């Protein structure tokens, strides 16, 4: 029945929201870290492309 499926859908949605927030936080942290690394490398004089940056 539809009523039997609703709690599972709500649960899945909350789990999805939680994992998305976690990924976002990790992404922000790693991007921030990469910016710091890049500025340090620029001081040295080399400017390599950071690995696996998607945004």
N, C-alpha and C positions, 0 to 999 in steps of 0.2 A: 504493500500500500504506500501511497505518497507520504502519509503521516509517519510511517515507519522509517522512511528514507531521510526525512528532514534533519533530525539530529546529526546524522552522519555528514550531511552537506555542510551544516553549520560548523561542525568540528573541523572538517577539511579546510573550510575557508579560514578559520582562525589559525590553524597550523600554517596555512599558506601565507597569511598576513605576517605571522611571527617570523617565518623563514625569510620572507622578503625584507623585513626590517633588519634582520641580522645581516643579510647579504649587503644591504645598503650601508650599514654601519661599517662593515669590514671594507667595503669598496672605498668609502670616504677615508677611512684610516690609511688604506694602502696608497690611495692617490695622494694624500697628505704626505705620507712617508716618501713617495716617489718624488714629490716636489722638493722636499728637503734634500734628498740624495742628488737630484739634478742640479740644484743650486750649488751644492758642495762640489760636484764634478765640474761645473762651469768655472768655479774659482780655480780649480786645478788646470783647466784649459781644455779638457776633453768633453765631448758632448755626444755620448752614445744614445741610441734610442732605447728607452726603458722597455723591458720585456713585457709582453701581454698586457698592454693598456688598451681597454676597449672604449673608454670614453674620456 
